[in-house]
Amino acid sequence: MKIKVYGADLTAWVAAASLARAGNDVRIEGPEAQQSKPLHDISALRDEPGLLDQIELQMVQGRLQRTHTVDSETAIHWFALEHNQFETAEQIIQSLATSVPKNLLIINQCNFGVGATDQLQAYLNKNHNQAVVYIPNSLQEGKALQGFSHPKRITIGSDNDWAITMTRSVIRPFLQHIENLLLMSSREAEFTKLAITGMLAIRIGYINELANLADQMGVDIDIIREGMGTDPRVGSHYLSPGCGFGGENFNQNIARFSDIFEKRGQNSLLKTVISENEIQKELLFKKLWQHYHCDLTGKTVAIWGASFKPGTANIENASSLKTIDALLAQGVQINVHDPEALGNLQKHYPSEPLIRLCHDAYEAVVDADALLLITEWPEYWSPDYHKILESMRNPLIIDGRNIFDKPALEMYGFTYIGVGR
């Protein structure tokens, strides 16, 4: 099939790579400024594991091309634009309505909000099989290729039988491991997407709130959440306390869903979750500040993990940025290690003399007065504690993701501070 993908972010490139890998003839169109940009300079490709290699492979094999021209021969179009590009989507769809007068399928994967797909459909002639179908974007950064190619669930938002049949044909290569294929109206699918995101945010916010209370009451949140997780009404998903969540899309979707409540005169838990999460990002600095009695003069702090989550180089809205900014304000020397994100951190803090980027995790802890664990990369879970202990000036570990065993670290001779522990 000939498919044209519109967009410049992670969602667009993952869709283009995956659709091309499935044997389709794919064109991807982004902003003119990006068309001549080398692939390795596009952060969405560089930051996502395996994506750049897959894009280059599909281009070499001739199934994927970059374009910026109108193609009237292509009847399947995949929208993966940014949430603020609705006007761009309208312009494209008005052009397609005349250039492809019948049998036009548009798959909308953009997070435009509830009712956006119906608005786009209004430009088309349903009687001529011109249809817009909504498929929510549920990709997770760090696992995006796997998530697109082997999804556990897919929601198709449409009430058009022709469009649903065509959409199933397009996504058929990715249905081999599907557990749930849901059909509903586009409006219901758009609402469901935001509702899921909101629920996850509320769970994270609640377990963080419990962890902060556990700190004050002298109980271990790990034991509490284990007990909570055994209740089938609660489960254990998204019940890991920490120093706040980040990422661009997740935060944007929560904020926009909260705005929907406000516009309709309803109070929303999400507004509180958003504000409390920003406070939670400062938690590790506060614990460090309290431990050293509000005086960090001459201190060196090691940070393990800068990306907003493991498996990606993206530092958008990452907890590490809040921590680093607070440390810089106190004149602290900061040694940072991250397996993937050091390049993005360098761009975010160009020529900052107090930040040293370390390509070895153990290099970062040399002469450190504290080790702050911010991102739970797999390589941090079981380090050489003897080597860390010998390297640090003061053996203080502040664990922002509760990945370390507190009794074991204290036995080694560390001072251990966790979240709710």
N, C-alpha and C positions, 0 to 999 in steps of 0.2 A: 504494500500500500504506500501511496505518497502521502506524507504527513508533514505539515509545517508547524513548528513550535515557535511561540512568541515569548520572549522573556530573556532576562540576563542574569538571574540569580540561580541559586542552587537547584530549585525546583525545575526550572527550564532545562538546565544542562543535564540533570539526571534523567528527565523524561526523554530528551533527545538521544542521549547515549543508550538508554534502555530500549527505546523503540527501534533504534537503528540496529542494535545487537539482535533484536528479534527478527531482523530481515527486512524491515521497512526502509523505504527511500525517504530520508528525513532531511528537512531544511530547518535551520534555526535562525530566527531573526531577532536581533536585539537592537539597542540604540546604535545610531550611526557611529558614535564615538567608540563603541566597543568592537565594531566590525574589523578594524585594522589592528586591534590590540593583540599582541602575542598571547597565546593561550595560557602560558605559564605566568602571565602578569594578571590574570583574572582570578581574584581571590576565591570566588566560589569554586573554581576548579582546583586551585592550589591547596585549599584548606581541607577538602573532603577526600578521605583515603580512597585511592584507586580511581577517582573520577577523571582526572587529567589523562591518565594512561588509557582509559576506556574511550574517551573522546578522540584522542589521537589515533587509536586503533581503528575506530569506526570511520574516521576521515580517510585514513590510508586505504581501507578496504572499499571506499567509495560509497558508503551508505549514509554518510552524514556530511553536510556542507553548511557553511555559514552564508547567509544571503541577506539582501535588503531590497528585494524586488517583489512586485506583485506577481503571484502565480495563479492564473485562472484555471490551470489544469488540476490543481490540488483541491480535493473535495473534503479533506479531513484536516482540521486546524485545532491545535492544542494551545490554549491560553495558560501561560504560567507567569503572568506579569506581577509586578509589585502591588501591594494593597492600595497604593495611592495613584495607580495608573488606570483608573476606571475610564477616564475620558479617552485614553489611548485605545482601550478595548472597544469603546463605542465607535471610534473612528475606523478601526480595523473592520469591525463587523458591518458597518454601513458600506464600506468598500466591497466586502465579500458578498453582501446581499445582491449587488448588481453584477459582479464579475462571475459569481457562481450561482446562477438563478434557480437551480434546483439540485436536490440531493447534496446539500451542504451540511456537514456535521461539525459543530464546534464543541470541543470538550473544554470546559472551563474549570481550571484548577486553582484559580486565584482566590485569595482571601478578601474579597470585596465587601462581604457582609451579607446579611439576610435580605433577600429580594433582588440582589444584583443580577442573578441569572435570568430572572423574569424580565428585568429591564432590558437586558441584551436581546432576549428572545423577541421583544416587541419590535425590533428592527427587521425581523425576518418573517417570511411567509411560511407558516406551518403547513399549509396545503400543498406547497411545492417541496416538502421534505427539507426545509431549512430549519435546523433545530440546534439549540444550545443545551448541553447536558452538563450538570455539575458533578464533579468527582472531588471530594475533599482532599486536600493535601495533608497527609499524615506522616510525611517523611521525618525521620530523626537524623539530625546532623551526626556524622560519624558512622552512620549505618544506612545512608540514603540509597545507595545502589541496591543493597540487599533488600531494603524496605520496598522499593519500587518493583523489583523483579520477583520477589517472593512474599507478597503481602499476606497477612493472616485474614484481613478483612478489607472489603471494598464497598463503598456506598455509591450508588448511582442515583443521582437526583434528576428525575425526569418523569413525565407522564405521557411521553410520546413513544409509541411502540416501535416505530421505525428507528428512532434515535437510539432507543435502548438496545435493539438488535444490532445496530451498527457499532455501538460502543462496546458491546460484549465481544464483537468480532475483533475490534482493535486491541482490547486488553486480554484476549484469550490466552496469549503466551504466558501471561503472568497469573493465571488462575489455577496453576497446578497444585499449589499448597494452600488454597483458599479455605478458610473455615467459615466465613460469613460473607455472603454477597447480598447486600441489602438494597432494596428498591424503594424509593420514596420520592415525594415531590422535591424539586430543587430547593424550594424555600425551607422545607423540613430538613434537607441534607445540610444546608448552610447553617441552620440553627443547631443541628446536632454537632457539627464540627466545633462550633464555639462552646457548646455546652460541655463537651468532653474536655476541652482545654481548660475551661473554668473549673470543672470538678477536680482535675489533676492539681491545679494551682491551689485550690482550697485545701486539699489533702496535705500538700507540702507545707502550706502556711500553718495548718493546724498542728502537724507533728513538730514543726519548729517552735510553735508557741508552747507546746507541752514540754519540749526539751528545755526551753528557757525556765519554765516553772520547775522542772525537775532539778535544775541546777540550784535553785533557791531552797528546795525542800529536801535536798540530800538523797534523792533516789536516782537510780540508773535508768535513763530513757531506753537503753537497749533492752533491758528486761521488760519494761513497760510495753514497748512496741511489739516485742515477741508475744506477749500476752494478748495484745490487741489483734495481732495478725492471725491468731488461732481461731478467732471468732469469724465464722463464714460470712457474717453480715458486714464485716469490716475488711478482712483480707490484708495481705501484706504489701500490696502494690503502692508505690509512692508514699511509703511510711519511713523514709530514711531522713532523719534531721540533718541539718547542715548549715552552712554559712550563706544561704540564699541561692536562688536559681537565676540563670541568665539566658543568653541567647536572644536573637532579634525577633524571630517570628512568634515564639511563645509569649514573650512580653507584649508584643503588639496586639496579638489576638485577645489576650486577657484585658488589656486596656480598652480595646474597641468594644468588647462585650460588656464591660462595665459601663461604657458610655451609652450603650443601648438602654440599659436599665435607667440611667439618669435622665435620658431624653424622654422616657415614659413615666417619669416621676416616681420611680421605685428605688429604694435603697438597695445596695448590693454588697454582699460580702467581698466581692472581688476588689472593690476600691480599697478596702482595708488590707486585703492580701497584698496588693501592689505596694502600698506604702510601707507595710510591715516588712516586706521582702527587702526593700531598700535599706531599712534599718538593720535587718539580719546580715546583710553583706558587710556591715561594719563590726560584726561580732568578734572576729579574731583579733582585730586591732584593740577592741575594748578589753578583751581578756589579757592581752599582752600589756596594755597600759596599766591595768589594775595590778598585774603581777609585779611590775617594776615600779609601783607606787607613783605613777604619773610622771616618771622621769626616764626618757629613753636617750638621754645624752650619751654619745659615744657608742651606742649600741649598733650591732650588725645583726640583721635578720635574714634568715634563709626562707625562701618560699618555694615550695614544691607544687607546681601546677598553676598555670596562668589561663588556660582556655576555659570557656564557660562550662565545659563538660568533657569527659574523656572521649577520645576518638576523633577529635576535630582540632584544627588550629585556630578556630574562631574565638576571639576574645570579646565579642559584642556583648555588652551589659554583664560582663563577667565579674564575679565577686572579687577576683584578684585586683581589678582596677581600683575599687573602693579602698581595699587594704593598702595598695601601693601608694595611692594618693595621700592617705592618712599618715603613712610612714614618712613619705617625702616631706610633709608639712612639719614633721618633728626632726628633720635632718638625719634620719636613720639611713645607714648604708644597707642596701637591699641586694641580696644575691638570689637570682631567680633561675630555676630550672623548669623546663617543660619539654616534653618530647617533640612537640610539633609547633608550638605557638610563639617561639622566641622571635621569629621574623616579624610577626604582627605586633609583638610587644615593642620591638625596636622602632617600628613605624609610629606606634602610639606615643612613645617617649623618646623622640630623637635627641641624641646628644645629652642625655640626662646623666650627669657624673655620679649620682648616688645609686644608680642602677647598674648592676653587673650581670650580664646574661651568661649563664653557665651551661655548657653542653654536657656536663656530667653532674648527676644529682649530688654526689658526694663532694664535689668541688664547692657546691653552694653552701655546705654546712661548715666549712673550715672557719674556725674562729667566730662562729655565730653564737649569739646570745639567745636565740630562739629559732626553732624550725616551725614554720606555719604550713600545714598541709591544707591546700585549698581545692585542688582538683584530684579526684581519686583515680589517677592513671594506674593500670595494673602493675606496673613496675615498682610502684611505691608500697604495695601491700605487705611485702615481706623483705625489707631491706636488711643490710648488715648493721645491726644495732651496735655492735662493738666498734665498728669503724666510725659510725656517727658519734658515739659517745666520746671516742678519743679525739675526734676532730673539733667538736664544739667547745666554745669557751664556757658556756653555761648550758647544761643539758636540759633545756626546756623544749618540750614538744606541745604545740597547740594544734590539735587534730580537728580540722573543720568538717570532716566527713565521717568521723568515728570509725576509721578503718583499722586502727591499731588496737592491740590488746592491752588494756590499761594495767592489769596486774603484772604482765610480763615486762612492760616498759619500766614500771616502778621497781621491779626486781633487778633490772639492768642498772638502775641508778638514775633514770630520767625523772624529771618532774613532768607529769602528764596532765594536760587539760583538754577535755573533749567538749562536745556539745551535749549538754544534759547528762554529763557523767561525772 
